[in-house]
Every structure is written in structure tokens, then in C-alpha cells.
Amino acid sequence: MIAIFSRILTPIVLWSIVIFYLPKQSLKKFLPVTLFCSCILLIETLLNIIFKWWKVKGGTKYMVFDAVAFIFGPFFTTNLWVFHFTYGKFSLYAFCNLIIDFIFAYPLNAAFQKMGHYKLKKFNSKVIFLIAYSLALMNYGFQKWLESARDKGTGSLS
């Protein structure tokens, strides 16, 4: 029961911080790239049903609930903050994501498995790190592409 409560409370707290403290211009600017990468993670979660990369106690329903709570909670809000503080400084962005993705893939992943949130089957910490870091680099490129499209005056992205 505590785990379910924390999975609901965590996104609420993190989103409250974003709403009250992240400048609205940053939210508007980085919302598309954050939605883009969140959708990729949702697709990865759906593909897990087929490929069984990890297992969640309680089956598919709990896997989807956990994924949505993580993706639209800590992942989404952290992504917004990292872009806010580092965008335009690629080396800083790459370094911050290197550290965050390493912490997620190794100590946090081990802790989450020990707590029983999930059990990796066909993935390991190295794969999680490589996927997370690759996604971060792809996100930076996507954000650059969005801005170049805006600068060219497409109008649809402004």
C-alpha cells in the first residue's frame, strides 16, 4: 500500500515543484522534447510486453501503472529541469545526463530491484545506461531540430 501511495505522491510533488518554480518559458520550450522522449519510453514499456525485458510483480497492469508513474513523474520532471539548466551548453548537458543516467542504471536500478519494483530479465544495468544516455543525446538533437524548424518560420511549432 505504501508503494502505491508513493508512486502516486511522487509525481504530484514533482509536478508541483515544476509548476511553481520552473519558468513558464522553459516549460513551453522543453515540453515537446520531454513529451517526445516520454512517448519513446512508453513504447519501450509496451514492447516489454512482447519481448519480456523485465518483469513486474502483478503483471501487465502493474507494469503499465509503474511505467506511467515513473515516466510522467521523475523522468518527465527531471528532463525538464536538465534542459532548463543545461540547454545551449551541450558538454554540460551531456555530462549531467552521464551522471544521472549512471546513477539510475546502477545504484538506483539495483535498489529498485531489491525493493521489488521490477526484475530485469533480458536487460542489465549496462543496457539501461546505454539506452538512457542514447535517449538523452537523441533528445538534445530533437530539441535542436525543433528550434531550427521554429527559426525557419514554419509557424506550426511556435
Backbone as CSV, one residue per row, in Angstrom:
resi,resn,N_x,N_y,N_z,CA_x,CA_y,CA_z,C_x,C_y,C_z
1,MET,0.822,-1.199,0.000,0.000,0.000,0.000,0.867,1.265,0.000
2,ILE,1.958,1.235,0.771,2.862,2.390,0.821,3.490,2.626,-0.549
3,ALA,3.850,1.535,-1.252,4.463,1.672,-2.570,3.512,2.355,-3.550
4,ILE,2.245,1.963,-3.531,1.258,2.579,-4.426,1.082,4.055,-4.079
5,PHE,1.012,4.360,-2.788,0.868,5.742,-2.346,2.067,6.581,-2.799
6,SER,3.285,6.031,-2.654,4.479,6.789,-3.048,4.538,6.968,-4.561
7,ARG,4.029,5.984,-5.323,4.025,6.103,-6.786,3.044,7.164,-7.254
8,ILE,2.035,7.426,-6.478,1.068,8.477,-6.811,1.551,9.826,-6.285
9,LEU,2.075,9.832,-5.072,2.500,11.077,-4.438,3.740,11.690,-5.102
10,THR,4.687,10.852,-5.510,5.926,11.358,-6.103,5.665,12.248,-7.323
11,PRO,4.893,11.786,-8.321,4.632,12.682,-9.460,3.906,13.971,-9.063
12,ILE,3.003,13.886,-8.103,2.273,15.082,-7.670,3.230,16.105,-7.072
13,VAL,4.134,15.650,-6.215,5.109,16.553,-5.591,6.041,17.134,-6.648
14,LEU,6.561,16.272,-7.528,7.496,16.754,-8.551,6.837,17.729,-9.513
15,TRP,5.601,17.451,-9.905,4.899,18.370,-10.792,4.558,19.689,-10.093
16,SER,4.283,19.638,-8.807,4.034,20.879,-8.056,5.267,21.762,-8.073
17,ILE,6.431,21.151,-7.907,7.690,21.913,-7.952,7.884,22.521,-9.337
18,VAL,7.638,21.749,-10.386,7.771,22.266,-11.757,6.828,23.432,-11.973
19,ILE,5.577,23.271,-11.595,4.569,24.304,-11.836,4.901,25.603,-11.106
20,PHE,5.399,25.488,-9.879,5.649,26.696,-9.092,7.027,27.317,-9.327
21,TYR,8.011,26.527,-9.766,9.372,27.058,-9.832,10.007,27.077,-11.215
22,LEU,9.603,26.213,-12.127,10.193,26.233,-13.464,9.588,27.397,-14.238
23,PRO,10.431,28.263,-14.805,9.878,29.375,-15.585,8.969,28.861,-16.711
24,LYS,7.871,29.549,-16.904,6.873,29.118,-17.892,7.470,29.033,-19.294
25,GLN,8.439,29.934,-19.621,9.077,29.879,-20.932,9.821,28.561,-21.117
26,SER,10.467,28.082,-20.060,11.187,26.800,-20.140,10.214,25.644,-20.298
27,LEU,9.115,25.689,-19.582,8.114,24.633,-19.704,7.600,24.577,-21.144
28,LYS,7.261,25.734,-21.696,6.754,25.794,-23.066,7.827,25.351,-24.071
29,LYS,9.051,25.766,-23.845,10.144,25.466,-24.772,10.511,23.987,-24.773
30,PHE,10.540,23.362,-23.585,11.050,21.999,-23.474,9.961,20.933,-23.315
31,LEU,8.708,21.344,-23.293,7.620,20.377,-23.196,7.579,19.428,-24.403
32,PRO,7.737,19.918,-25.640,7.688,18.990,-26.784,8.757,17.890,-26.732
33,VAL,10.007,18.244,-26.414,11.056,17.227,-26.372,10.832,16.259,-25.211
34,THR,10.302,16.760,-24.118,10.027,15.894,-22.972,8.885,14.936,-23.289
35,LEU,7.868,15.409,-23.982,6.782,14.516,-24.428,7.301,13.487,-25.430
36,PHE,8.162,13.930,-26.330,8.766,13.037,-27.325,9.484,11.868,-26.651
37,CYS,10.373,12.174,-25.706,11.136,11.091,-25.076,10.255,10.265,-24.144
38,SER,9.248,10.867,-23.562,8.317,10.104,-22.724,7.544,9.096,-23.570
39,CYS,7.166,9.497,-24.766,6.472,8.574,-25.671,7.387,7.412,-26.067
40,ILE,8.662,7.693,-26.268,9.604,6.608,-26.586,9.667,5.614,-25.429
41,LEU,9.704,6.107,-24.208,9.728,5.203,-23.059,8.417,4.429,-22.916
42,LEU,7.316,5.055,-23.230,6.042,4.332,-23.214,6.025,3.216,-24.256
43,ILE,6.567,3.499,-25.424,6.666,2.472,-26.466,7.570,1.336,-25.987
44,GLU,8.683,1.684,-25.342,9.572,0.658,-24.788,8.828,-0.206,-23.775
45,THR,8.010,0.413,-22.956,7.220,-0.333,-21.970,6.249,-1.279,-22.661
46,LEU,5.594,-0.808,-23.706,4.666,-1.669,-24.446,5.408,-2.811,-25.144
47,LEU,6.594,-2.524,-25.672,7.392,-3.575,-26.305,7.849,-4.615,-25.280
48,ASN,7.985,-4.194,-24.035,8.363,-5.140,-22.982,7.322,-6.251,-22.826
49,ILE,6.070,-5.944,-23.102,5.023,-6.961,-23.022,5.336,-8.104,-23.994
50,ILE,5.862,-7.759,-25.160,6.202,-8.756,-26.177,7.553,-9.424,-25.886
51,PHE,8.580,-8.600,-25.611,9.950,-9.119,-25.518,10.391,-9.529,-24.115
52,LYS,9.603,-9.145,-23.102,9.865,-9.543,-21.712,11.289,-9.185,-21.250
53,TRP,11.617,-7.903,-21.386,12.925,-7.408,-20.972,13.037,-7.321,-19.453
54,TRP,11.905,-7.048,-18.792,11.860,-7.013,-17.334,10.494,-7.507,-16.890
55,LYS,10.388,-7.813,-15.609,9.138,-8.337,-15.073,8.733,-7.506,-13.863
56,VAL,7.434,-7.255,-13.760,6.886,-6.507,-12.637,5.887,-7.411,-11.924
57,LYS,6.002,-7.462,-10.593,5.021,-8.243,-9.830,3.630,-7.681,-10.087
58,GLY,2.674,-8.570,-10.288,1.300,-8.128,-10.517,0.932,-8.104,-11.979
59,GLY,1.890,-8.337,-12.866,1.598,-8.437,-14.284,1.557,-7.115,-15.029
60,THR,0.917,-7.179,-16.173,0.897,-6.052,-17.113,0.284,-4.790,-16.511
61,LYS,-0.806,-4.949,-15.763,-1.473,-3.784,-15.176,-0.505,-2.998,-14.282
62,TYR,0.232,-3.684,-13.432,1.171,-3.014,-12.542,2.375,-2.468,-13.305
63,MET,2.792,-3.186,-14.349,3.910,-2.699,-15.154,3.552,-1.356,-15.790
64,VAL,2.356,-1.284,-16.364,1.923,-0.034,-17.009,1.760,1.071,-15.958
65,PHE,1.169,0.758,-14.829,0.998,1.746,-13.757,2.355,2.273,-13.279
66,ASP,3.305,1.370,-13.035,4.650,1.777,-12.612,5.327,2.638,-13.671
67,ALA,5.206,2.214,-14.937,5.853,2.948,-16.020,5.290,4.360,-16.146
68,VAL,3.980,4.472,-16.116,3.348,5.793,-16.241,3.751,6.681,-15.054
69,ALA,3.759,6.108,-13.846,4.145,6.885,-12.663,5.591,7.356,-12.768
70,PHE,6.481,6.504,-13.269,7.894,6.887,-13.407,8.094,7.867,-14.554
71,ILE,7.530,7.540,-15.727,7.757,8.364,-16.914,7.195,9.772,-16.744
72,PHE,5.973,9.876,-16.216,5.370,11.202,-16.085,5.610,11.831,-14.723
73,GLY,6.414,11.185,-13.917,6.833,11.732,-12.624,8.299,12.113,-12.681
74,PRO,9.175,11.294,-12.081,10.598,11.635,-12.003,11.272,11.845,-13.360
75,PHE,10.995,10.986,-14.337,11.656,11.124,-15.634,11.271,12.433,-16.318
76,PHE,9.986,12.696,-16.401,9.476,13.873,-17.094,9.988,15.163,-16.455
77,THR,9.847,15.250,-15.143,10.222,16.487,-14.460,11.735,16.691,-14.446
78,THR,12.488,15.608,-14.285,13.955,15.733,-14.326,14.400,16.193,-15.702
79,ASN,13.784,15.645,-16.736,14.110,16.043,-18.101,13.895,17.543,-18.304
80,LEU,12.771,18.052,-17.826,12.502,19.493,-17.948,13.573,20.321,-17.243
81,TRP,13.927,19.926,-16.010,14.924,20.686,-15.250,16.311,20.616,-15.888
82,VAL,16.694,19.444,-16.366,18.016,19.317,-17.002,18.082,20.195,-18.244
83,PHE,17.052,20.166,-19.065,17.042,21.039,-20.241,17.065,22.510,-19.820
84,HIS,16.299,22.867,-18.824,16.253,24.259,-18.363,17.641,24.753,-17.960
85,PHE,18.366,23.956,-17.195,19.660,24.404,-16.668,20.831,24.210,-17.624
86,THR,20.707,23.319,-18.618,21.893,22.992,-19.411,21.748,23.240,-20.907
87,TYR,20.538,23.491,-21.400,20.377,23.592,-22.846,21.174,24.774,-23.395
88,GLY,21.823,24.531,-24.522,22.691,25.541,-25.122,24.143,25.343,-24.713
89,LYS,24.357,24.449,-23.744,25.711,24.088,-23.289,25.804,22.570,-23.384
90,PHE,26.074,22.083,-24.608,25.991,20.649,-24.849,26.882,19.828,-23.924
91,SER,28.105,20.280,-23.686,29.007,19.483,-22.837,28.445,19.361,-21.418
92,LEU,27.837,20.414,-20.903,27.221,20.359,-19.582,26.002,19.424,-19.605
93,TYR,25.190,19.540,-20.653,24.027,18.661,-20.815,24.482,17.193,-20.862
94,ALA,25.491,16.917,-21.683,25.988,15.539,-21.826,26.558,15.030,-20.504
95,PHE,27.284,15.874,-19.787,27.867,15.461,-18.511,26.776,15.204,-17.468
96,CYS,25.811,16.097,-17.360,24.715,15.916,-16.393,23.953,14.626,-16.677
97,ASN,23.660,14.384,-17.946,22.951,13.155,-18.295,23.805,11.926,-18.064
98,LEU,25.100,12.029,-18.282,26.001,10.914,-17.997,25.904,10.531,-16.524
99,ILE,25.956,11.511,-15.661,25.889,11.260,-14.210,24.498,10.732,-13.815
100,ILE,23.454,11.401,-14.255,22.082,10.993,-13.901,21.781,9.590,-14.419
101,ASP,22.145,9.317,-15.663,21.859,8.006,-16.242,22.678,6.910,-15.579
102,PHE,23.913,7.229,-15.198,24.745,6.255,-14.475,24.120,5.926,-13.121
103,ILE,23.705,6.962,-12.400,23.083,6.746,-11.083,21.799,5.928,-11.233
104,PHE,21.013,6.231,-12.261,19.783,5.472,-12.468,20.084,4.014,-12.834
105,ALA,21.029,3.802,-13.750,21.288,2.461,-14.267,21.962,1.539,-13.250
106,TYR,22.735,2.105,-12.355,23.482,1.243,-11.438,22.905,1.265,-10.020
107,PRO,23.176,2.274,-9.187,22.676,2.142,-7.812,21.151,2.168,-7.695
108,LEU,20.472,3.043,-8.440,19.010,3.097,-8.317,18.355,1.845,-8.889
109,ASN,18.845,1.373,-10.011,18.305,0.148,-10.604,18.438,-1.017,-9.625
110,ALA,19.600,-1.154,-9.023,19.802,-2.231,-8.035,18.846,-2.069,-6.854
111,ALA,18.675,-0.841,-6.397,17.781,-0.587,-5.258,16.327,-0.891,-5.627
112,PHE,15.898,-0.460,-6.813,14.519,-0.706,-7.237,14.242,-2.205,-7.367
113,GLN,15.228,-2.947,-7.869,15.043,-4.395,-7.977,14.994,-5.040,-6.589
114,LYS,15.854,-4.562,-5.698,15.878,-5.104,-4.339,14.557,-4.822,-3.615
115,MET,13.968,-3.646,-3.883,12.679,-3.298,-3.273,11.520,-4.060,-3.907
116,GLY,11.778,-4.705,-5.038,10.740,-5.487,-5.685,9.896,-4.738,-6.692
117,HIS,10.340,-3.553,-7.135,9.575,-2.812,-8.153,9.545,-3.587,-9.466
118,TYR,10.685,-4.181,-9.835,10.784,-4.962,-11.060,11.984,-5.884,-10.960
119,LYS,12.089,-6.777,-11.919,13.238,-7.670,-12.031,13.657,-7.691,-13.488
120,LEU,14.904,-7.310,-13.759,15.396,-7.336,-15.133,15.546,-8.775,-15.601
121,LYS,15.148,-9.024,-16.844,15.257,-10.361,-17.432,16.291,-10.369,-18.553
122,LYS,16.082,-9.569,-19.574,16.972,-9.548,-20.744,17.790,-8.263,-20.819
123,PHE,17.586,-7.382,-19.879,18.368,-6.153,-19.766,19.301,-6.313,-18.582
124,ASN,20.337,-5.484,-18.561,21.173,-5.357,-17.377,21.472,-3.870,-17.202
125,SER,22.218,-3.528,-16.185,22.494,-2.113,-15.898,23.198,-1.423,-17.058
126,LYS,24.100,-2.120,-17.708,24.828,-1.519,-18.834,23.863,-1.162,-19.970
127,VAL,22.925,-2.050,-20.281,21.948,-1.796,-21.343,21.056,-0.613,-20.958
128,ILE,20.626,-0.583,-19.710,19.793,0.533,-19.247,20.555,1.853,-19.387
129,PHE,21.811,1.862,-18.982,22.616,3.077,-19.097,22.750,3.498,-20.557
130,LEU,23.092,2.561,-21.432,23.283,2.897,-22.847,21.988,3.404,-23.488
131,ILE,20.872,2.792,-23.154,19.588,3.260,-23.691,19.273,4.657,-23.168
132,ALA,19.421,4.861,-21.862,19.095,6.162,-21.256,19.991,7.265,-21.808
133,TYR,21.289,6.990,-21.910,22.208,8.023,-22.383,21.994,8.311,-23.880
134,SER,21.737,7.265,-24.655,21.442,7.460,-26.079,20.173,8.292,-26.259
135,LEU,19.168,8.003,-25.438,17.928,8.773,-25.491,18.185,10.237,-25.152
136,ALA,19.027,10.488,-24.167,19.346,11.871,-23.794,20.012,12.605,-24.956
137,LEU,20.944,11.952,-25.632,21.626,12.588,-26.768,20.658,12.800,-27.930
138,MET,19.789,11.827,-28.162,18.781,11.971,-29.209,17.829,13.125,-28.878
139,ASN,17.479,13.270,-27.604,16.593,14.360,-27.184,17.213,15.717,-27.471
140,TYR,18.501,15.838,-27.221,19.177,17.113,-27.476,19.092,17.447,-28.968
141,GLY,19.349,16.445,-29.801,19.239,16.644,-31.249,17.820,16.994,-31.661
142,PHE,16.843,16.347,-31.049,15.444,16.641,-31.351,15.101,18.080,-30.985
143,GLN,15.581,18.540,-29.823,15.324,19.918,-29.399,15.980,20.904,-30.362
144,LYS,17.196,20.600,-30.800,17.876,21.471,-31.778,17.068,21.526,-33.076
145,TRP,16.568,20.373,-33.518,15.765,20.316,-34.731,14.488,21.141,-34.573
146,LEU,13.817,21.018,-33.414,12.604,21.805,-33.163,12.899,23.294,-33.262
147,GLU,13.999,23.711,-32.659,14.337,25.134,-32.690,14.691,25.610,-34.085
148,SER,15.377,24.779,-34.860,15.703,25.195,-36.229,14.425,25.296,-37.066
149,ALA,13.458,24.414,-36.809,12.179,24.493,-37.511,11.445,25.775,-37.129
150,ARG,11.508,26.146,-35.854,10.882,27.405,-35.405,11.565,28.596,-36.053
151,ASP,12.903,28.549,-36.094,13.669,29.661,-36.650,13.419,29.843,-38.146
152,LYS,13.116,28.768,-38.829,12.837,28.848,-40.261,11.433,29.389,-40.535
153,GLY,10.678,29.604,-39.449,9.365,30.229,-39.600,8.274,29.300,-40.075
154,THR,8.345,28.045,-39.664,7.278,27.135,-40.079,5.950,27.514,-39.461
155,GLY,6.002,28.222,-38.352,4.769,28.686,-37.732,4.054,27.624,-36.941
156,SER,4.107,26.393,-37.378,3.367,25.338,-36.683,4.005,24.950,-35.360
157,LEU,5.249,25.288,-35.155,5.923,24.927,-33.908,6.099,26.095,-32.955
158,SER,5.619,27.279,-33.324,5.843,28.427,-32.433,4.812,28.549,-31.366
